[in-house]
């Protein structure tokens, strides 16, 4: 919501014919041609790849296969198109051809991983049923379209996606949760001493800053670092142009938090990798930053909110507000509108408290609406900081316009929350467990990829 404030302030099969052609080409290489440099394997170059190599056949790095067969399951170009549409639907700016190509490549990787998860769950006799998927789909529809959930079907088709594409994604997420619940979580142990140590450090850190962060994480190795970095940069560009952070996190993040849109919850800087901590310290709520290189890959972080450890969160305050507003008739001239705003501004300046509001409102044609149970966090971000700095009886600057009307908010009461107590023992244990599950889940997915038969068409 925007407003104006009126104020001074896997492996690919190589067909036999292509192999024979490559071998035939070897026979045509002149004997005097310089030999390739032999490299010794090192930590930085574990495969001992020479700097000067000969490529057999033609290759175009800008052309990539559009479809794949994963252990017999076909991923079509339509599957990719529909999933790409889910990601780009919220972007305000058009996606360039180059960015769209990168996006399609990343979406194909995600669809392959999603298929591996579903297949692994089926092999473990943990197949997600159609009724389970439909139930989750209807819940999402209800959350986004209220009493008319069928409108989500229409919306998905309108943006170029489909209900089946979203249901496939839901099935993949549920299958992965089932696998982690059986194969990973039971083997992750957290001792009481570890939890108590965290609680002790939190009490010692009372009053220091705590951050609620969203993260999109893509793993990278020395071999694919450049390609992964390009993907992360493309995602960052789309987010800066209005793309949905939650949507991109669900589609691309390799962390287990992808299921919840990348939300890490409340963390302190000491809980983050040093590279992320250094960046988060400088951010304000609503800001994005990335790509940030961390051990094992790259991250994009989004600062959702900020508070102090074990202290009251001002955003949880309950406010008693009066909204005082004026509206304008259709076709009003600029001069008439300006005059009315000036009259309204003079009336607001004359108020000495909440008790004065109703008495003079009718004289300037103002409407008054009161609400004594508004949570500060529910106010638009531009207004929240202003309102939280008001004293009882003070008003915000005038905001709005001719179309929506001009208004102010007057603070008539405020109930601050009690200081936040330390997190429960169970909450801290759950956080540590999730971190360890996340690391093991990444290794589990790598194993699924290594064991898969993937053919690109």
C-alpha positions in Angstrom: 0.0 0.0 0.0 1.5 3.4 -1.0 0.4 6.7 0.4 1.5 10.3 0.3 2.1 12.1 3.6 1.2 15.8 3.6 4.0 17.1 5.8 7.1 19.2 5.6 9.1 16.3 6.6 22.5 -36.5 -13.1 23.9 -37.9 -16.1 23.0 -37.4 -19.8 23.1 -40.3 -22.2 25.6 -39.9 -25.1 24.3 -41.7 -28.2 26.7 -44.1 -29.9 26.6 -42.2 -33.2 27.8 -39.0 -31.5 30.5 -40.9 -29.7 31.8 -42.5 -32.9 31.8 -39.0 -34.5 33.9 -37.7 -31.7 36.3 -40.6 -31.9 36.5 -40.1 -35.7 37.4 -36.4 -35.1 40.3 -37.5 -33.0 41.8 -39.3 -35.9 41.8 -36.0 -37.9 43.8 -34.1 -35.4 47.3 -33.3 -36.8 50.1 -35.2 -35.0 51.9 -31.9 -34.4 49.0 -30.4 -32.4 50.1 -29.3 -28.9 49.3 -31.8 -26.1 46.9 -30.7 -23.3 48.6 -29.7 -20.1 48.5 -32.4 -17.5 47.3 -31.0 -14.2 47.7 -32.6 -10.8 44.6 -32.8 -8.6 44.6 -30.3 -5.8 42.1 -29.1 -3.2 41.1 -26.3 -5.5 41.1 -28.5 -8.6 40.1 -32.0 -7.3 39.6 -33.4 -10.8 43.0 -32.3 -12.1 41.4 -30.4 -15.0 43.9 -28.8 -17.4 43.5 -25.1 -18.2 43.7 -25.7 -22.0 41.1 -28.4 -23.0 39.8 -29.7 -26.3 36.0 -29.9 -26.6 34.7 -32.7 -28.9 31.7 -31.5 -31.0 29.9 -28.1 -30.9 28.5 -26.6 -27.7 26.4 -23.5 -27.2 26.2 -22.5 -23.5 23.1 -20.4 -24.2 21.1 -23.4 -25.3 19.8 -25.8 -22.7 17.5 -28.8 -22.8 14.0 -27.9 -21.9 12.7 -31.3 -20.7 14.0 -34.3 -18.8 13.0 -37.9 -17.9 13.7 -38.7 -14.3 13.7 -42.4 -13.5 11.1 -42.8 -16.3 8.9 -39.8 -15.3 8.7 -37.2 -18.0 9.0 -33.5 -17.2 7.5 -31.6 -20.2 8.0 -28.1 -21.5 4.5 -27.3 -20.4 5.4 -28.3 -16.8 8.2 -25.8 -16.9 6.1 -23.1 -18.4 3.4 -23.4 -15.8 5.8 -23.4 -12.9 7.6 -20.4 -14.3 4.3 -18.6 -14.5 3.7 -19.3 -10.8 7.0 -17.5 -10.0 6.8 -14.5 -12.3 3.1 -13.7 -11.7 3.8 -11.2 -9.0 6.6 -9.4 -10.8 5.7 -5.9 -11.8 8.3 -5.6 -14.5 8.6 -7.9 -17.6 11.1 -10.7 -17.4 13.9 -10.4 -20.0 14.7 -13.3 -22.4 18.0 -13.9 -20.7 16.5 -13.9 -17.2 13.6 -16.1 -18.4 16.2 -18.6 -19.7 18.0 -18.8 -16.4 14.6 -19.1 -14.6 13.6 -22.0 -16.8 16.9 -23.8 -16.2 16.4 -23.4 -12.4 12.8 -24.4 -12.5 13.8 -27.6 -14.4 16.3 -28.4 -11.7 13.6 -27.8 -9.1 11.1 -30.0 -10.9 13.7 -32.8 -11.1 14.3 -32.5 -7.3 10.6 -32.5 -6.7 10.1 -35.6 -8.8 12.9 -37.4 -6.9 11.3 -36.6 -3.6 7.9 -37.9 -4.8 9.5 -41.0 -6.1 11.5 -41.6 -2.9 8.3 -41.3 -0.9 6.5 -43.8 -3.1 9.4 -46.2 -2.9 9.3 -45.9 0.9 5.5 -46.6 0.8 4.8 -43.1 2.0 2.9 -41.9 -1.1 1.0 -38.7 -0.6 -2.7 -39.3 -1.5 -4.7 -37.2 -3.9 -7.1 -36.3 -1.1 -4.3 -35.0 1.1 -3.1 -32.8 -1.8 -6.6 -31.6 -2.5 -7.2 -30.7 1.2 -4.0 -28.5 1.3 -4.9 -27.0 -2.1 -8.4 -26.0 -0.8 -6.8 -24.5 2.4 -4.5 -22.3 0.2 -7.5 -21.3 -1.9 -9.5 -20.3 1.2 -6.6 -18.2 2.6 -6.1 -16.3 -0.7 -9.7 -16.1 -2.1 -11.8 -16.3 1.0 -15.3 -17.7 0.5 -14.7 -18.3 -3.2 -11.9 -20.8 -3.4 -12.7 -21.8 -7.0 -11.4 -18.4 -8.0 -7.9 -19.7 -7.5 -8.4 -22.2 -10.4 -9.3 -19.2 -12.6 -6.4 -17.1 -11.3 -3.9 -19.9 -12.0 -5.2 -20.4 -15.5 -5.2 -16.7 -16.1 -1.5 -16.3 -15.3 -0.5 -19.2 -17.5 -0.2 -21.8 -14.8 -2.7 -24.5 -13.7 -4.2 -26.1 -10.6 -2.3 -29.3 -11.5 1.1 -27.5 -11.4 0.4 -26.1 -7.9 -0.9 -29.5 -6.7 2.2 -31.2 -8.0 4.3 -28.7 -6.0 2.2 -29.4 -2.9 2.6 -33.1 -3.4 6.4 -32.7 -3.6 6.5 -30.6 -0.4 4.4 -33.1 1.5 6.4 -36.1 0.3 9.6 -34.5 1.4 8.2 -33.7 4.8 7.1 -37.4 5.2 10.6 -38.6 4.2 12.3 -36.2 6.6 10.0 -37.2 9.4 10.9 -40.9 8.9 14.5 -40.9 7.7 16.0 -37.8 9.2 14.2 -36.4 12.2 14.4 -39.5 14.4 18.2 -39.5 14.1 18.7 -35.9 15.1 19.4 -35.5 18.8 19.6 -32.4 20.9 20.7 -32.6 24.5 19.2 -30.7 27.4 22.6 -29.2 28.0 22.7 -27.6 24.5 19.2 -26.1 25.0 20.0 -24.7 28.4 23.2 -23.2 27.1 21.2 -21.4 24.4 18.7 -20.1 26.9 21.4 -18.9 29.2 23.1 -17.0 26.3 19.7 -15.4 25.4 19.2 -14.2 28.9 22.7 -12.7 28.9 21.9 -11.0 25.6 18.7 -9.4 26.8 18.1 -6.1 25.1 20.3 -6.8 22.1 18.8 -6.9 18.6 16.9 -9.9 17.2 16.0 -10.3 13.6 13.1 -12.1 11.8 14.6 -13.0 8.5 13.5 -14.7 5.2 16.2 -16.5 3.3 16.6 -18.0 -0.2 19.5 -20.4 -0.3 21.1 -22.0 -3.3 24.0 -24.5 -2.8 27.1 -24.1 -4.9 30.4 -25.9 -5.5 33.6 -24.7 -7.0 32.6 -26.3 -10.3 29.1 -24.6 -10.6 29.7 -21.4 -8.6 29.5 -19.1 -11.6 26.2 -20.6 -12.8 24.6 -20.6 -9.4 25.7 -17.0 -8.8 24.0 -16.0 -12.1 20.8 -17.7 -11.0 20.8 -15.9 -7.6 21.5 -12.6 -9.2 18.5 -13.2 -11.6 16.3 -14.0 -8.6 17.4 -10.9 -6.8 16.6 -8.7 -9.8 13.1 -10.2 -10.0 12.5 -9.6 -6.3 13.7 -6.0 -6.6 11.1 -5.5 -9.4 8.3 -6.7 -7.2 8.5 -10.5 -7.2 7.1 -12.3 -4.3 9.8 -13.4 -1.8 7.7 -16.2 -0.5 7.0 -17.5 -4.0 10.6 -17.5 -5.0 11.7 -19.1 -1.7 9.2 -21.9 -2.2 10.3 -22.5 -5.7 14.1 -22.1 -5.5 15.4 -22.2 -1.9 17.2 -25.4 -1.0 16.8 -24.9 2.7 14.0 -26.8 4.5 12.4 -23.4 5.3 11.4 -23.2 1.6 8.1 -24.8 2.6 7.3 -21.8 4.8 8.4 -19.3 2.2 12.0 -19.0 3.6 11.0 -17.7 7.0 13.8 -18.4 9.5 11.8 -17.0 12.4 13.4 -14.8 15.0 17.2 -15.2 15.2 20.1 -13.4 16.7 23.2 -12.4 14.8 25.3 -15.0 16.6 23.1 -17.8 15.2 23.8 -16.7 11.6 26.9 -17.4 9.4 29.2 -14.4 9.9 28.6 -13.3 6.3 24.8 -13.0 6.8 25.2 -11.5 10.3 27.3 -8.6 8.9 24.7 -7.8 6.3 21.6 -8.2 8.5 23.1 -5.8 11.1 22.9 -3.0 8.6 19.4 -3.7 7.3 16.1 -2.1 8.1 12.7 -4.0 8.1 11.5 -4.4 4.5 15.0 -4.4 2.9 16.5 -7.1 0.7 20.1 -8.0 0.3 22.0 -10.5 -1.8 23.6 -12.5 -3.3 25.7 -13.1 -0.2 28.3 -15.9 -0.5 28.4 -18.2 2.5 30.1 -21.6 3.0 28.4 -24.0 0.6 26.5 -21.5 -1.5 24.7 -18.2 -1.8 21.8 -16.5 0.1 19.4 -13.7 -0.4 18.0 -12.4 2.9 14.9 -10.3 3.6 14.5 -8.5 6.9 10.9 -9.0 7.9 11.1 -7.3 11.3 13.5 -6.4 14.1 13.2 -6.4 17.9 15.2 -6.7 21.0 15.9 -10.0 22.7 13.5 -10.7 25.6 12.1 -7.2 25.4 8.6 -6.0 24.5 8.0 -5.8 20.7 6.4 -2.4 20.0 4.7 -3.9 16.9 2.6 -6.0 19.3 1.1 -2.9 21.0 -2.7 -2.5 20.9 -3.7 0.9 19.8 -6.8 3.0 20.3 -7.1 5.1 17.2 -9.5 7.6 15.7 -9.5 8.0 11.9 -10.6 11.5 10.8 -11.2 11.8 7.1 -12.7 14.0 4.4 -13.8 13.0 0.9 -14.1 14.9 -2.4 -17.0 15.1 -4.9 -16.4 13.6 -8.3 -14.9 16.2 -10.7 -13.7 18.5 -7.9 -11.3 21.2 -9.1 -7.7 21.4 -7.9 -8.4 24.7 -6.3 -11.5 23.5 -4.4 -9.7 20.4 -3.2 -6.7 22.4 -2.0 -9.0 24.8 -0.1 -10.8 21.9 1.6 -7.5 20.2 2.6 -6.3 23.5 4.1 -9.5 23.9 6.1 -9.2 20.3 7.2 -5.6 20.9 8.2 -6.6 23.9 10.3 -9.3 21.9 12.1 -6.8 19.1 12.9 -4.3 21.6 14.3 -7.0 23.0 16.6 -7.7 19.7 18.3 -6.5 19.4 21.8 -7.2 15.8 22.3 -9.5 12.9 21.5 -12.5 14.5 23.2 -12.5 17.4 20.7 -12.8 15.3 17.6 -16.5 14.6 17.2 -17.6 18.1 18.2 -16.0 19.9 15.3 -15.9 17.2 12.7 -19.3 18.0 11.2 -18.4 21.6 10.6 -15.6 20.6 8.1 -17.5 17.7 6.7 -15.2 15.1 8.3 -16.1 11.5 9.2 -14.7 9.9 12.3 -14.2 6.2 12.8 -12.8 4.8 16.1 -11.1 1.4 16.8 -9.5 0.5 20.1 -8.1 -2.9 19.2 -5.7 -2.2 16.3 -2.3 -4.0 16.6 0.5 -1.8 15.5 1.9 -4.5 13.3 -1.2 -4.4 11.2 -0.7 -0.7 10.2 0.9 0.1 6.8 4.7 0.2 7.2 4.9 3.9 6.3 2.4 4.8 9.1 3.5 2.3 11.8 6.7 4.2 12.8 4.9 7.5 12.9 2.0 6.2 15.0 4.3 4.5 17.5 6.1 7.7 18.1 2.9 9.7 18.8 1.8 10.8 22.3 -1.8 10.4 23.4 -3.9 13.1 21.6 -1.4 13.6 18.8 -2.1 13.0 15.1 -0.2 11.7 12.1 0.5 14.1 9.2 -2.3 14.3 6.6 -2.2 11.5 4.0 -4.1 10.2 1.0 -5.4 12.0 -2.0 -8.4 13.2 -4.0 -9.5 9.7 -5.1 -9.3 7.9 -1.7 -9.8 11.0 0.5 -7.5 12.7 2.9 -7.2 11.5 6.5 -5.3 11.5 9.7 -5.0 9.0 12.6 -5.1 10.3 16.2 -3.7 8.2 19.0 -6.2 7.9 21.9 -4.6 5.0 23.8 -1.9 2.4 23.8 -1.5 -0.9 25.6 2.1 -2.1 25.3 2.8 -5.8 25.5 4.7 -7.2 28.5 8.4 -7.8 28.1 8.8 -11.0 26.1 9.9 -13.9 28.2 12.7 -16.3 27.2 11.6 -18.8 24.6 10.4 -22.1 26.0 12.7 -25.0 26.3 10.7 -26.8 23.6 11.0 -23.9 21.2 14.7 -23.7 21.4 15.1 -27.4 21.1 12.9 -27.3 17.9 15.1 -24.6 16.4 18.3 -26.5 16.9 16.7 -29.7 15.6 15.5 -27.8 12.5 19.0 -26.5 11.8 20.4 -30.1 12.0 17.6 -31.6 9.9 18.2 -28.9 7.2 21.9 -30.0 6.9 21.0 -33.7 6.8 18.2 -33.0 4.3 20.6 -31.4 1.9 22.9 -34.5 2.0 19.9 -36.8 1.6 18.8 -34.9 -1.6 22.3 -35.1 -3.0 22.2 -38.9 -2.5 18.9 -39.0 -4.4 20.4 -37.1 -7.3 23.5 -39.3 -7.4 21.4 -42.5 -7.5 18.9 -41.1 -10.2 18.8 -41.9 -13.9 18.1 -38.6 -15.6 17.9 -38.1 -19.3 17.6 -34.7 -20.9 15.8 -34.3 -24.2 
